[in-house]
Amino acid sequence: MVDVGAAISASGPEARAAVTLVGTVLVEAIILYVGYGALTNALEPTVRRLIVKE
């Protein structure tokens, strides 16, 4: 397994910026995934009712 801390400290500020960017994008993707899932669960019954017109 790669020692990320050693790789970051040995590679300089460019590598640290790259790891930070990748981490930020990953966290954003997780937040969007959870948010869209919650939104879908909240709105799906209403939208389904409007489409099917029960």
TIKETOR-130286 format. One record per residue (C-alpha): x, y, z. Coordinates in nm, 2 decimals, decimal comma, padded with zeros to 4 digits. Example, Ala and Ser with C-alpha at 12.3 -4.5 7.8 and 13.67 -1.06 7.14 Angstrom:
BEGIN
- 01,23_-00,45_00,78;
- 01,37_-00,11_00,71;
//
This chain:
BEGIN
- 00,00_00,00_00,00;
- 00,12_00,35_-00,07;
- 00,21_00,58_00,22;
- 00,01_00,89_00,10;
- 00,16_01,12_00,37;
- 00,51_01,04_00,27;
- 00,43_01,08_-00,10;
- 00,27_01,42_-00,04;
- 00,55_01,55_00,17;
- 00,82_01,43_-00,07;
- 00,65_01,55_-00,38;
- 00,60_01,91_-00,30;
- 00,32_02,16_-00,31;
- 00,20_02,05_-00,66;
- 00,12_01,70_-00,54;
- -00,05_01,84_-00,22;
- -00,27_02,06_-00,44;
- -00,36_01,77_-00,66;
- -00,45_01,54_-00,37;
- -00,65_01,83_-00,22;
- -00,84_01,88_-00,54;
- -00,91_01,51_-00,58;
- -01,04_01,49_-00,22;
- -01,26_01,79_-00,27;
- -01,41_01,65_-00,59;
- -01,47_01,32_-00,42;
- -01,64_01,48_-00,12;
- -01,86_01,69_-00,36;
- -01,96_01,38_-00,55;
- -02,06_01,21_-00,23;
- -02,27_01,51_-00,12;
- -02,44_01,53_-00,46;
- -02,51_01,16_-00,46;
- -02,67_01,17_-00,12;
- -02,86_01,50_-00,20;
- -03,00_01,38_-00,52;
- -03,10_01,05_-00,36;
- -03,29_01,23_-00,08;
- -03,45_01,47_-00,34;
- -03,56_01,17_-00,55;
- -03,71_01,00_-00,25;
- -03,89_01,31_-00,14;
- -04,04_01,40_-00,49;
- -04,09_01,07_-00,66;
- -04,44_00,99_-00,52;
- -04,57_01,34_-00,62;
- -04,42_01,32_-00,97;
- -04,54_00,96_-01,02;
- -04,89_01,07_-00,91;
- -04,88_01,36_-01,16;
- -04,77_01,14_-01,45;
- -05,00_00,85_-01,38;
- -05,29_01,07_-01,27;
- -05,45_00,84_-01,02;
//
